[in-house]
Amino acid sequence: MNEVYHTPVLLKDCIDVLQIIPNGTYVDVTFGGGGHSREILRKLSDGKLFGFDCDEDAEKNKIADKRFTLIARNFRDLKVALLEKNVTGIDGLLADLGVSSHQFDTAERGFSTRLDSTLDMRMNRKIGRPVSDILRTYSEDQLKRIFREHGELRNAPQVVKKIMANRKQLRTVNELKNAIASCAERGKENRFYAKVFQALRIEVNDELNALKNLLMQSIEVLKPGGRMAVISYHSLEDRLVKNFFRSGKFEGEIEKDIYGNVKAPFKVINRKPIVPGEEEMQENSRARSAKLRIAERVNR
């Protein structure tokens, strides 16, 4: 692995807040280029680290270390995959959500709005349907739902109307951009395309449900006192993480016991998310929207 593959965001903050125990067991559910994992390993003596990544490209960055195991699966399989390795409890978990620098910069993956290629966007290219299939086969109402819920586009009906009129020709990034160009607000085209691509990527990879699965399973696998650090890059992810850490529920409603204490599986460590400093944002453009939230598993 080299830093060109993926520059880890908020690296020092993540490692610091995990409060790594040298002989502990840790999980990096978004292994990618291995930047965060390598830093965790530096803090371990005879501990163990498990990395999850369903993207076959991540295999190239596998760390040759007897303390490290790479699991080629989506993090939604966290609990069962760990059980298969005879792991029933962990001391910490790190999740750096979203798309890696490598995925954005590899044109044929179809993640980037800057690089023309086929519209794919699957994290795991061996399963599921690419974006081009969804654009050709989803109903008008299904497409509206995607752009409203996953892209938070106010003009979703107009965008979908353009897609429906050109859907047989939408196989590449530029073909999609050209079809919906008239829907973009002048001067804010890049932000508009980013929202469109985000919506489609979330749908193709079922990202929000995968995140919910991860959060729910973290309750079962984290030992009391174990910490979970999650970096998110858009409000949909961040809202789920914030609500879940605060209340153990995705809608955020709080339950209290008869003494008025909040009933939640986690103790929130940082009320406000940690964000990158100016220097990191200048060096790594992907860090600009990053938000790090940390929570500690309370006694069961």
JOLIN-V836960 format. One record per helix or strand of 2 or more residues. SS is the DSSP state (2 for helix, 1 for strand). FROM is the first residue (numbers start at 0). TO is the last residue. If there is no record, write none. Layout:
<<SS:FROM:TO> <SS:FROM:TO>>
This chain:
<<2:10:17> <1:24:27> <2:34:42> <1:47:51> <2:55:60> <1:67:70> <2:74:83> <1:89:95> <2:100:104> <2:106:108> <2:130:136> <2:139:148> <2:155:168> <2:172:182> <2:188:204> <2:206:220> <1:221:231> <2:234:246> <1:265:267> <2:277:282> <2:284:288> <1:290:296>>
